[in-house]
Amino acid sequence: MNTEYQTTAHTMQQRKTRKKSGPSLLVFLFVWIVLIGSGILGAIWYSGKMKQMITDEVAQQTAQQIAKMQISYEQQLTQLETQMKNNVDTLQGKVDALNELLEFSKENINDKTDNSNKLFTQLREVKAQLNELKKSLDVLK
């Protein structure tokens, strides 16, 4: 009977031990799952935060580059417009000089009609160039 008592006591002790290890195992698993879940959620939150920071930084850099390019473009356009106006003024002066020369030639026409024809041809060429420059200036505006 003594062996039976020992076996029963040992079995009861094992059951008590199992019952005690059961809830602690459940608590351990629950804590483990909570830690893993919080780690996953933390990683998602952190990656979203980093993504937003990078997006904001890229947007700011892009805006700065666009502003620099716009200023540069406006400066180049202003410079080109000034050059075109100077060229038009220069050509206008040449056209006026040729007109005066042509008038003088008309007044002194003799047998020199060839010179007059040459002047008319030069005048037409200069006027054509002037018109092209004016068109280019209008396109730039």
Buried (B, 14 or more C-beta within 10 A) or exposed (E): EEEEEEEEEEEEEEEEEEEEEEEEEEEEEEEEEEEEEEEEEEEEEEEEEEEEEEEEEEEEEEEEEEEEEEEEEEEEEEEEEEEBEEBBEEBBEBBEEBBEBBEEBEEEEEEEEEBBEEBEEBBEEBBEBBEEBBEBBEEEE
